[in-house]
Amino acid sequence: MGTNFGKTLKGFFSPISLTQLNATASFMDRIETKFLMTEQEFIALLPQFKKDFYVLEIWGKSIFEYDNVYMDTEDYEFYIRHQEGKKKRTKVRTREYVDSGYAFFEYKQKQDKLLRKFRYPIALRDHGKMTSESKKFYEGISMSFSGREKLEKIFPSLRTEYNRLTLCSKDSAERVTIDFDIKLSNLRGKKSSNKLLNAVIIESKTTSENCESHKILKNHNIEKASSCSKYCLGLLYSGVFSEKGRFKKTMKKFSSMS
């Protein structure tokens, strides 16, 4: 988003620590809503969040680097369920918090608008891998949701890397993440392919859609993104799948921002 953005942000928001953030808005069952905009639109909107939100700050920093590796079956079952608009969807990944040196194995299950998230800490050397421990973790949770006795093997499919700014509401259990400088990398096939998204993705994570961030964005005519999964977009942009389907509108918007 430009080298001067971090300097501009310094002192703009009142800070909140990670411990305070987790005590205020750490929920694994939540509603996630995404909004898509240009960097210029986001920077212009930033003052609207200043009054009602804190910014996560760790060791004097408020912009952090994330590195995710998504898992899927050989025939991309998780992607296909999303593309087909199934109400019950699954995402499995490992996530490294690059600046802090922590990593987690994560399982996300969505049913209609409600999302449930499960995770456990892993060693950095296991980031991007399906270890025996992560296999047991995945199978245990997945079987409880699907009722299946046998599951297809899953393995690394796509990497997403980006910078993130995290805001936390002062008055409610709402967390807002702002992702930018987004890089998508296909991990399968002889040649990996990369895509840089020239846009900002804002995501509200809350227990109710009647929240402050939605009001701010609606007042400035920022529409909800109909389908904006980084994982699915990465597979489409890298050519693994060609039919845009439910992501056509979002990809058209990305093109208009280039």
Secondary structure as UniProt FT lines:
FT   TURN            3..4
FT   HELIX           5..9
FT   TURN            10..12
FT   STRAND          14..16
FT   HELIX           18..25
FT   STRAND          29..37
FT   HELIX           39..50
FT   TURN            51..52
FT   STRAND          53..56
FT   TURN            59..60
FT   STRAND          63..73
FT   TURN            74..75
FT   HELIX           77..83
FT   TURN            84..85
FT   STRAND          88..97
FT   TURN            98..101
FT   STRAND          102..111
FT   TURN            112..113
FT   STRAND          114..122
FT   HELIX           124..126
FT   TURN            127..128
FT   HELIX           132..146
FT   STRAND          154..169
FT   STRAND          174..186
FT   STRAND          194..197
FT   STRAND          200..206
FT   HELIX           212..219
FT   TURN            220..221
FT   HELIX           230..237
FT   TURN            238..239
FT   HELIX           245..247
FT   HELIX           248..257
//
